[in-house]
Amino acid sequence: MYNSRKRIPVEYPTEMTAIWSCTKDDCNGWMRQRYSFEDSPVCAQCGSPMEASEKELPILYDSGLDRKAAEKSSKTKDPEPDGPLDDRT
């Protein structure tokens, strides 16, 4: 029996991210600046120097947090009440 379930593609939030891009015209190498270890890296694919630029990429979360927890913490939270937590006196 064949069960066809079409999954709705998940759209992850994106942001403009600082990257290093290869200066060689026929190379499409790039890397996120946040994950490079050098101040002026060379391309891992062709060995050419790289220049700073920006690219719209999906947001990466820390490995210690899962995506759902990070999304919950980024949403606005209700303000905490000014009074005591326990109303019984």
Secondary structure, DSSP 4 states (H G I P E B T S, - for coil): -----PPPPP---EEEEEEEEE-STT---EEEGGG-SSSS-B-TTT--BEEEEEEEEEPPPPTTS-HHHHHHHHSPPPPPPSS-S----
